[in-house]
Amino acid sequence: MKNKEIREAAHNAGVKLWQLAEELGMSDCCFSRKLRKEFSPEEKTKALNAIERLKAVS
C-alpha cells in the first residue's frame, strides 16, 4: 500500500483523510488520487505536520 505511514498516522491520530486533504488545501478526491503514488519526502513531511496540527485541534 502506498503512503502507508501517512494513512496510519492519520488513523492513529483520529484524523479523517478528507480532513487532511482540506488542511493541505485540496479536494478529497484529488487527495485520494494523490495517495495512490508514494509522496515525495517534502509532501510526506507536509502531510505528517498537517496531521499533527489537526490532532492538536481535536
N, C-alpha and C positions, 0 to 999 in steps of 0.2 A: 504494500500500500504506500502510495506517495504521501509525503508530508506527514508521516505518522507522528512525529514529535509535536507538530502543531495541533493535530487533531486530539492527541492525548492530553496535551497541556490545556486546551480549551475544555475538554470533558472534565478533567480533574479540577479545574477552576470553576466549573458550573457555568461556563460561557458558551452560548449557542453560536454556531458558525455564522448565522445571519447577523448576530450582534458584532462579531469580529469583523465581518465584511463592512458593516456600517461604520465601525470605528476606523477602518482603513480607508473609508471614502469610496467604496464601490458597492455595486448592487450584489445581492445574494447570488443570483445566477452567474454573474461574472466571476465572483469569488469561487464558487463551486467548480466552474470550469478551470480556473487557475490552479486549484488544488490537484488537478489531475496530473500535473507535471511538477517535479520537485522544484521548490523555491530556491532562488539563489541565496547565498549567505546573508545578503542585505535584506532581502524580502523576509527571510526567516526571522531575522532579528527584529524587524518592524512588527511582524505578527506576534512574536512572543512578548514584546514590550506592550503591544495593544492588549494582549490577554491579561497581563499584569495590571494595566490601568483599569480594565473592566472588572477584574477580580476585586480591586480595591474599592470600587464604587458600589458593588453589590453586597 
